[in-house]
């Protein structure tokens, strides 16, 4: 990409913004689980803020409404730290898709696979919105590299932050 009027160096490309969160993109997303999962429940408010709790919420104040004016569903989520091979970085992966959770749980409960910290997982995502489908595939077991282990050790993300709201301290447990 060339620059306008010599303001920036020839060939300059704006760097991608560092992101602490992994998203399951269209096509294949491959990652290595690095931490135990935290689990909980979440819902979105009318102000487009997510509220999370470790326990199923008895109340859902200001829950967003669907197209028919009915309250949206409270969803169960998992969150854990991963090595994202696409970005070559440690990120937090948040999974609220029941099919992905079920497939990973089946691997965890299978004596041949066990804990997903011992192998990579590939998730293939196809479709959009209501037609989105996920296929979870384990990769052969292997030890993580020293580079990945060092990056995880150096990361300072607190996975318990999943329970904090947009302002950083509001959770359903506080309501």
LINJOQUI-V150715 format. One record per run of one state. SS is the DSSP state (alpha for helix, beta for strand, coil for the rest). FROM is the first residue (numbers start at 1). LEN is the number of residues. Records with the same first field share a line. If there is no record, write none. Layout:
SS: FROM-LEN ; FROM-LEN
This chain:
coil: 1-20 ; 23-4 ; 34-4 ; 46-4 ; 54-9 ; 64-1 ; 66-5 ; 72-3 ; 85-4 ; 96-2 ; 110-6 ; 127-2 ; 132-1 ; 142-4 ; 155-4 ; 164-8 ; 175-1
beta: 21-2 ; 27-7 ; 38-8 ; 50-4 ; 63-1 ; 65-1 ; 71-1 ; 75-10 ; 89-7 ; 119-8 ; 133-9
alpha: 98-12 ; 116-3 ; 129-3 ; 146-9 ; 159-5 ; 172-3
